[in-house]
Amino acid sequence: MKKLKKTVAVLAIGLGLFAYANPAFAAVGDQGVDWAVYQGNQGQFGYAHDKFSISQIGGYNGVGIYWQSTYASQVQSSIAQGKRAHTYIWYQSVTNTTLAKNILDTMLAQVQTPKGSIVALDVEDGVANTDVILWSLQYIKDRGYTPLLYGYKHFLTNNLDLKRISDKFGLWLGEYPDYNVTPVPNYNYFPSWDNIQIFQFTSTYVAGGLDGNIDLSGVTDNGYKNGNATKPVTETPAIDAGKEADKVKGSAKEVGMTVKVNFSANNYSTGEAIPQWVKGTSYQIIEKSGDKVLLDGIMSWLSVYDVETLDASTAAPATNVSQTHIVQYGENLSTIAVKYGTTWQELARINALSNPNIIYQGQSLNVVGGQSVAKSSYCVVEYGDTLSGIAAQFGTTVESLISANGISNPDLIYAGQVLNF
């Protein structure tokens, strides 16, 4: 018992005593997710108790500004499900305030979450400058948002004077014990530092991969009245659309569709617990009644909001195919995952990669997923590629590529970028 009390006391100090400092925040201890383009247009929550999302709007990749085409619809979907939605910006090698102002003016003009909500800077790669980061976080704050700095403690402490930053602004730090499914934080791996307001405790929140976060200070309430995500302080276009798209995830489940039970679902409509083997397996809807569906092979009613559409046809469930991929120059786990219909977290797990950011040309990776979709739906940009050249190669037009990928500057694409067509 003494050992337990000591552990709890140390943890409380490491968290900065947030539970005592901010007792009014209802969000302390709430869990949520963060999304990029890999989570699709509506994103994905891990569990029914998740209360917030943080979506990437785009950012700067060290070469130029880019947009995430999934950002606005992810915000809409999150708010439609009664969650608190927030924003983050990829911020790689931003080394002067002139560049920083250009990036932030561009991004903040398109933020779809309410004033007061989180706008975080994702600094986990490239060159970082303490003075520029401080200037940028203050610039975000001056425009009415809650600034946070995201990253991994090892990178941030090696590249920044992190104490100077944490003395003025909150941190959102990530640290993972492994790549096993982790539904709750393991504080043995907590990256102790001052002013950590959100702890990203896993990249495998559910099977298949998803970032899981816990709010340590109530910061995810910011921008929302009484913690209610359906009543934001400031209206924005995405919030309006989110209200109109209430229960968007369950709006198109019909007989004959192939679906899978999502990982947030806990019980059948009868109250009986759903076994784990049911989740993630493909089924066909054989009957529908109101907002309930009956799945072939389960024979118990489920809410349409507890199943995810895989294919709007009567096709048989997809089977996984084991393959080997040889890493090419310029590739990373994310671009490889897109090719094989999986996630970079799953690739890291099945290949036992201790650092998923380090792979090398010629490396052999095991991949498990559907057949490669790169040639039929995606293109991974290589050094020297242009939109016109890609359009000619895949039988499409520059205009279609711009539209499908939300490209604001057709002259600016970069190696490793994934383009839909």
Phi, psi and omega in degrees: 000319178300319179297318179297316181297321179296318180298316180296320181295318179296318180297318180299320177294318181297327180277357179077021178054039183297325182298329180271328184287330185229063185294342184282341183283123179285344189272356179303125181089353177294143176255154180197188188229162169236145189234145167235199183296336184290345178268002173080183187293328180254000180069192181203127172266150182277321187215158183298333183277356178299139187242348184211161173226153174228113188254142177281124178276339186137212178152211183234126186257018182093347180240315182194173179280140177221164180242149170263117183293343184270354190300303187299317181289331175294318177298315179303311183296318181298312182291325178297335180264011176079022181259165175267122185256139180224179191227145168222156184240128173291130191224076186258124175056046174265105193244005175211155186287336176296313176295317181301316180297319179298314180297310185292321176299320180293313185287312186296333178293342183246006179297133184252000175265157191290159173303139185097338180288167182288133163235105185260151173258123180268103183243096182221010183202160175079205181264138180232146183230122185301312182297322180290320178295316177300315179300317183294316179296321177293323179298318177296315180298318181296339180262014168094011179249168178264109183277140171224152173254121178259147173167188177255137186307317183300313180293314185294319181287333178280339187241350183222161166275085190294330180295318177303321182287312184291341175293336183246330187225154181286156179246151172233102187249145178248140175201125185243139176286325183190194180248024172279155178301126186228095184280342180225155183296144170253101187285356171295341181249015181294127182279075189311129177192162178288145169065034172281118183258333174228136178248115174271107192260355179196154169253001176234065179297323174226167177301135182100341174102131177185137179285130176250136184228154173232136180276118183263348188230354186089010185295334181284354170283339186302131180095358183231138182283126177054029179071013184263110186291348180270359179231069182291156179294320183237131178282142174223163181305318182293325179293318176302313180295325179297320178297320181290334183264035182307133182058041185301328185293339183250018190277351186218054177251113185235160177304134180100342180288148173267127184224170169227154178282129184281165187281355176276341184287133181247327187223149168291169179296340177284348183097348179291138181294139177277122180295153180298328183294340180288327188281137178086352177267146182277139179222165176250136176286120182253348178201148178222137178219107184062236179259022177246145177231150177247126185256139178295127179097347178249317176057043172210140187289142177230155172290145177297339181278355179257008176232149182244130181290131175256321186201126181278048178217184179261023182298152177291156178306142181288148177249146179281147181237125178279134182216169174238137179240133176264120184296131178257160179303132177090352181278154170225175184299325182295314181291325178293319180301319180300321181300325188250012175066036179228198180238158179293331178295320179292321177298318178297321182292309187286345177255006178052047180276118180288330177230101184293350179275352183242104168228163187225155180301130180093350179293140178264123179243137171283136177229139177231118181179194177287179176297151181305133180252005187299321185280339185260334185229337187230158171223131175263117185296134176250161182304129179094351179292151172231161179298320181294320179294319178294318179300317179294321182294324186251013173068037178231194181239159176300319181299320179294319179296318179299315182293315184291337186244006178059039184279123181273332180233101185295347179271359186236095168233164187221155180300132182096347179292139179261122180249133172273148174209000000 
